[in-house]
Amino acid sequence: MSNRSPFDVIFLGGRQAGVIGLLTVLAHGEKVKGVVAYNDYVADMADALHIPKVGNLAGVWNFDCDLIVSVHGDEIVPDDILAQARLGGINVHPCLRDFKGRHVIKRFLASGKFPHASVGVHRMIAQVDRGEVLKEIFVDVSDCKTEVEVYNALYPYYAMALWAALEKL
């Protein structure tokens, strides 16, 4: 991490990837001011770390922040909320180059685009998963046959891609 002051972050996350993202943001030295948790994994981690939970995106208005970070968030963040963060927002997304939106790994498996999946981090804009790509890491998943296996292969790269994007900011 650089000598700069930590970013004040609002974190949006769900599932195991959300936990990985939250821990990565903290390990990078950022200050997480609030968490919008989209499942119990992330909610329980926020509680364990004594980070305030924000009920939903509307609650983000109560926080002054530098950056919004989303990892398996369940909502599209409106432009007016992104605009309140000095650096806007970033999103971590599997198979970013080829698959935008939801159910990415299921679509990846059905497509036959083996052997490389990826984890990408992009700036959030009005168009879903279309903002500037800050980092994308490609991973050989040729031994994976199920969604769970692909996600398990990609999880370490969620941390690596998010770390690299935070460094770039």
Secondary structure, 3 states (H helix, E strand, C coil): CCCCCCCEEEEEECHHHHHHHHHHHHHCCCEEEEEEECCHHHHHHHHHCCCCECCCHHHHHHCCCCEEEEECCCCCCCHHHHHHCCCCEEEEEECCCCCCCCCHHHHHHHHCCCCEEEEEEEECCCCCCCCCEEEEEEEECCCCCCHHHHHHHHHHHHHHHHHHHHHHC
